[in-house]
Amino acid sequence: MRAAPWALLLAGQLCLAAIACASPALAEDAALARYGVNRLNLAWLDQAEQERVLKEIAGSGATHVRLSLSRPVEKSIEAVAMASRLGLHILLEIQLSNKSYYADAVRPRSGQGRIWDINRLSDLDLDRYRLGLREALTRLDGLGVRLEAVEPGNEINLAGYNGDLAVYPKPGQQTPRTVADLTDRSAFEEGLDRYIEVLQITRDEVRKSAKSGDAVIVSAGLSDMSAKEADRQGMERIDPAEVITLLRERGMDQHVDAYGIHIYPARKDPKAIKSVVTKLLEFCEPAESGRPCWVTEWGIANTARTCPVDDSQREGAMAAMRTVFSDMARAKRLDAAYYYDWDTQQAYRLWRCGTLSPAGALAITPRDN
């Protein structure tokens, strides 16, 4: 049952209150979980553009944002400080692909000309990582920035972001279904061992921060890419649940407060979305029995590019996602969900035609503070 687009757009412009009131599930959910939006790689923009984007986000009624600590690091820090001054609550994703965290002699794994070349997680220099993180946190403390959460790494179960996983010369052949079938299982598992140390360092350094000492530590958001899609693209990936199990066996729960996961259901039917997403989030548990999840990326595509925006095809899917999140939040199995993307990915973006789209209003209805 879909509301008229003009009503949703008006709700977005009025801090989204009408949506919360119109949907009891969303209203209850709002008090239980954080809802935000991704805007990564602001370091690639000049200061004026950073300010424009962040003011759009804050002015839309969004309260939480996921930003990245990437090169050039100082420009990333400037963007984070700007977001903080605008009153946004910040989840900081630390990009482990940052070449400053690797010895000069390290060479990345080839992307076979189809995707970017990327360093192997197993090659990450822990001392360099600790120093880089400490310097960034010290700088943020000096600027008076409080981070709500820190997420070291991104999609470490996918070859696109972890060089310990292979990209095949030609796509189309069957890729591994389990860790036992990987081209280089030992390297991947060595990378997981290294990642546990990354988590320990992250927790230690964050706890020393003057402003962000109580920040939530979230494990790297894992890709939900299917095996068939991996076959089509010719790159290795491992199911999120299997990677979570492998990391838990290595003691991950000692170092994190939540598990990161990404969700792109690639379907519009609300019933199918509920089934697929509920199954994907099976490993999310209340803190007393495991760890709750933070969905640090999720998205529903809309390929239409008309103005005024036509979001009718994804409004139902957005509402279905929020219903699943609501159920998970009430069960204390989900603490946050950040929509991807604000304005850079044409199909997924929420900011369209100079305003927040109707589906965007559904995606980022904030919690009660």
Residue pairs with C-beta under 8 A, 6 or more apart in sequence:
2 312
2 315
2 316
2 319
3 22
3 315
5 310
5 311
5 312
5 315
5 358
7 18
8 19
8 311
8 315
8 358
8 359
8 361
8 362
9 355
9 356
9 357
9 358
9 361
10 18
11 17
11 18
11 19
11 22
11 361
12 19
12 60
12 61
12 355
12 356
12 357
12 358
12 360
12 361
13 61
13 355
13 356
14 61
15 61
15 366
16 61
16 361
16 364
16 365
16 366
19 26
19 361
19 362
19 365
20 26
20 27
20 30
20 365
21 27
23 319
25 322
25 323
25 326
26 322
26 326
26 365
28 326
28 330
29 322
29 325
29 326
29 329
29 330
29 367
30 365
30 366
30 367
30 368
31 367
31 368
32 326
32 329
32 330
32 367
33 325
33 326
33 329
33 334
33 335
33 336
33 337
33 367
34 63
34 64
34 89
34 148
34 335
34 336
34 337
34 367
35 63
35 64
35 325
35 336
35 337
35 338
35 339
35 363
35 364
35 365
35 366
35 367
36 62
36 63
36 64
36 65
36 66
36 89
36 91
36 336
36 337
36 338
36 339
36 364
37 57
37 62
37 64
37 65
37 66
37 338
37 339
37 340
37 341
37 342
37 350
37 363
37 364
38 65
38 66
38 296
38 297
38 338
38 339
38 340
38 341
38 342
39 53
39 54
39 57
39 65
39 66
39 67
39 341
39 342
39 343
39 344
40 66
40 67
40 68
40 70
40 93
40 341
40 344
41 68
41 70
41 344
42 50
42 53
42 54
42 67
42 68
42 75
42 76
42 79
43 68
43 70
43 71
43 72
43 73
43 75
43 76
43 79
44 75
45 53
45 75
45 79
47 78
47 82
50 75
50 78
50 79
50 82
51 82
53 342
53 343
54 65
54 79
54 82
54 83
54 86
54 88
55 86
56 342
56 343
56 351
57 65
57 83
57 86
57 88
57 342
58 83
58 86
58 87
58 88
60 351
60 356
60 360
60 364
61 356
61 361
61 364
61 366
62 88
62 364
62 366
63 87
63 88
63 89
63 366
63 367
63 369
64 88
64 89
64 90
64 91
64 148
64 336
64 338
64 366
65 83
65 88
65 89
65 90
65 91
65 338
66 90
66 91
66 92
66 93
66 151
66 296
66 297
66 338
67 76
67 79
67 80
67 83
67 90
67 91
67 92
67 93
68 76
68 92
68 93
68 94
68 95
69 76
69 77
69 80
69 92
69 93
69 94
69 95
69 98
69 136
70 76
70 95
70 98
71 95
71 98
71 99
71 100
73 98
73 100
73 132
73 136
74 139
77 136
77 139
77 140
77 143
80 90
80 92
80 140
80 145
80 147
81 140
81 143
81 144
81 145
83 90
84 90
84 143
84 144
84 145
84 146
89 148
90 145
90 146
90 147
90 148
90 149
91 147
91 148
91 149
91 150
91 151
91 218
91 294
91 296
91 336
91 338
92 147
92 149
92 150
92 151
93 151
93 153
93 154
93 221
93 296
94 133
94 150
94 151
94 152
94 153
94 202
95 154
96 121
96 124
96 129
96 152
96 153
96 154
96 156
96 161
96 198
96 220
97 118
97 119
97 161
98 132
99 119
100 128
100 132
101 124
101 125
101 128
101 129
101 132
102 119
102 123
102 124
102 125
102 128
103 123
103 125
103 128
106 119
106 120
106 123
108 117
108 118
108 119
108 120
108 163
109 117
109 118
109 119
109 120
109 163
109 164
109 166
109 167
110 117
110 167
111 117
111 118
111 160
111 167
112 167
112 168
112 169
112 234
114 167
114 171
114 233
114 234
115 159
115 160
115 167
115 235
116 160
117 163
118 159
118 160
118 161
118 162
118 163
119 163
120 162
120 163
120 164
120 187
120 191
121 153
121 156
121 162
121 163
121 164
121 191
121 192
121 194
121 195
122 164
122 187
122 188
122 190
122 191
122 194
123 163
124 194
124 198
126 194
126 197
126 198
126 201
129 198
129 201
130 201
130 205
133 201
133 202
133 205
134 205
134 208
137 205
137 206
137 208
137 209
137 212
140 147
140 209
140 211
140 212
141 209
141 210
141 211
141 212
144 211
145 211
145 212
146 211
146 212
146 215
147 206
147 209
147 211
147 212
147 215
148 215
148 216
149 215
149 216
149 217
149 218
149 258
149 294
149 336
150 202
150 206
150 212
150 215
150 216
150 217
150 218
151 218
151 219
151 220
151 221
151 260
151 294
151 296
152 198
152 199
152 202
152 217
152 219
152 220
153 161
153 195
153 198
153 219
153 220
154 161
154 220
154 221
155 161
155 162
155 220
155 221
155 222
155 223
155 262
156 162
156 191
156 195
156 220
156 222
156 243
157 165
157 222
157 223
157 237
157 238
157 239
157 240
157 243
158 165
158 222
158 223
158 225
158 235
158 236
158 237
159 165
159 166
159 167
159 235
159 236
159 237
160 223
160 235
161 223
162 188
162 191
164 184
164 187
164 188
164 190
164 191
165 182
165 183
165 188
165 235
165 236
165 237
165 238
166 182
166 183
166 184
166 235
166 236
167 234
167 235
167 236
168 175
168 234
168 235
169 234
170 234
171 231
171 232
171 233
171 234
171 235
172 231
172 232
172 234
173 231
173 234
174 231
175 227
175 230
175 231
175 234
175 235
175 236
175 237
176 182
176 183
176 236
176 238
177 227
178 238
178 239
178 242
179 185
179 188
179 189
179 238
179 242
179 246
182 188
182 236
182 238
183 236
188 238
189 246
192 243
192 246
192 247
192 250
193 250
195 220
195 247
196 247
196 250
196 251
196 252
196 255
199 217
199 219
199 252
199 255
199 256
200 254
200 255
202 217
202 255
203 217
203 255
203 256
206 212
206 213
206 215
206 217
207 213
209 215
216 257
216 258
216 294
216 335
217 255
217 256
217 257
217 258
218 256
218 257
218 258
218 259
218 260
218 294
218 296
219 247
219 252
219 256
219 258
219 259
219 260
220 260
221 260
221 261
221 262
221 294
221 295
221 296
221 297
222 240
222 243
222 244
222 259
222 260
222 261
222 262
223 237
223 240
223 262
224 240
224 261
224 262
224 263
224 264
224 280
225 237
227 237
230 236
230 237
240 261
240 280
240 283
241 282
241 283
244 252
244 259
244 283
245 283
248 290
253 290
253 291
256 291
257 287
257 291
258 291
258 292
258 293
258 294
258 335
258 336
259 283
259 284
259 291
259 292
259 293
259 294
260 293
260 294
260 295
260 296
261 280
261 281
261 284
261 293
261 294
261 295
261 296
262 295
262 296
262 297
262 298
262 340
263 277
263 280
263 281
263 295
263 297
263 298
263 299
263 321
264 297
264 298
264 299
265 272
265 273
265 276
265 277
265 300
265 317
265 321
266 301
267 273
267 276
267 317
268 300
268 313
268 314
268 316
268 317
269 317
270 316
270 317
270 319
270 320
270 323
271 320
273 317
273 320
273 321
273 324
274 320
274 323
274 324
277 321
277 324
278 324
278 327
281 293
281 324
281 328
281 333
281 334
283 290
283 293
284 290
284 291
284 292
284 293
284 328
284 333
284 334
285 291
285 292
285 333
286 292
286 331
286 332
286 333
287 332
292 332
292 333
292 334
292 335
293 328
293 333
293 334
293 335
294 334
294 335
294 336
294 337
294 338
295 325
295 334
295 336
295 337
295 338
296 336
296 338
297 338
297 339
297 340
298 321
298 337
298 338
298 339
298 340
299 339
299 340
299 341
299 345
299 348
300 314
300 317
300 318
300 321
300 348
300 359
301 314
301 347
301 348
302 310
302 311
302 313
302 314
302 347
302 348
302 357
302 359
303 346
303 347
304 310
304 311
304 313
305 346
307 352
307 353
308 353
309 352
309 353
309 355
309 357
309 358
311 352
311 357
311 358
311 359
311 360
314 359
315 358
315 359
315 362
318 359
318 362
318 363
319 362
321 337
321 363
322 362
322 363
322 365
325 334
325 337
328 334
329 335
339 350
339 360
339 363
339 364
340 348
341 348
341 349
341 350
342 349
342 350
342 351
343 349
343 350
343 351
349 357
350 356
350 357
350 359
350 360
350 363
350 364
351 357
351 360
352 360
356 364
